[in-house]
Amino acid sequence: MAKRLFVGSLSYDVTQGQLEELFATVGTVTSVNLITDRDTGNSKGFAFIDMASDAEAEKAIKELNGKEISGRAIIVNEARPREERPGGFNRGGGSFSERRPRRRP
């Protein structure tokens, strides 16, 4: 099992400090990354937490999944690797000229 955990269904007012304090009750927290909107700085309602060992990560999942924090039951599970997405404008991967209609003479 990976040491990185995904924590979802967070209330938008939950802080990194609150998450660190909660997860420290089940083991050693090595990092907390609360995901925020890059434009507004507001929480997106999920975070990634790194635990010091696989055993502590497993304990966190068992004990904290479904636990209520700031009025919401949180989701705690193993973080999955990010899925690869196609690149390019509009994530289509094609060039701009391929999307333009051709001009008729």
N, C-alpha and C positions, 0 to 999 in steps of 0.2 A: 504494500500500500504506500502511496506517496505521502509525503509529509505536508504537502500543500492542500488546504481545504478551501472549498467554495462555501460561502455563507450567503444565503439569499433570503428574500422576503423580509428585508430589514426595513424598519421605519426610517423615514428620511431624516429624522432628527438624531439617530444613533451616531455616536462619535467613535473614532478609532480607540480612544481611551476606554470607553465602555466595553468594546469588543475585546481589547487586550485584557482587561480586568476579568471579564467573564471566562475567556479561554484559559487564563492563568489558573483557574480553579481546577483544571483537569491536566495541566502539564506546563511545560516551558514554551512560551510563545517567542519565536525568533523574529517574526515580522507581521505587521498588520497593514493591509493595503485596501483602504475603503475607496471604492471607485466613485469618482465624481464627474459631473458634466464639465467638459473643458471650458465651455463658455460661461456658465453660471456659477460653477463651483459647488453646486448642490449635489447631494448624494444621489446615486442612481439606484440605491436600495440593495446593493450587494457588495461583497468584499472577498478578499483572499487572505487567508491566514496561514502562516507557516509555523508548524510545530517542530520541536527539537527531535522527535523520534516518531517512527511509524506507530509504535504502541500508544504514544500520547495522542496522535492523530486519530487512531481508531477509538480511543477512549472518548475523545471530544465528539466524534460522530455519534457514538452510543448514548452519551449523557446529555448532549446539548441539542441534538436534532429535535425540533418540536418545542424547545424551551421558549417561553415567552420573554421578550425584551421590548420595552417601550410599547406594550400593548399588542405585539404581533408575535406569532409563533414563527421562529426562524427555521430555515432549512440549512442543514450542515451535511455536506458530503464531500467525497474526494474530488478535487479539482481535476478536470480533464484537460488535455492539451488543446490549445486553440485550433479550431478548424481552419484549414487554408482556404482563403477566398480568392476568386479570380481578381486580377488587378485591372488597372485602367480606369478611364472615366466611366462612371455609372456601373462599375464593377463588371462590365461586359467583356473586357479583355480585348475588344476590337479597336481599330483606329477610328478617328473621327470621320475620315473620308468614306469608310464603309457604311456609315449610317446616313450619309447625305444622299438625297435623291439625285440621280444623274440628270443633267440638263440635256434637253433635246435640241438638236440644231435647227 
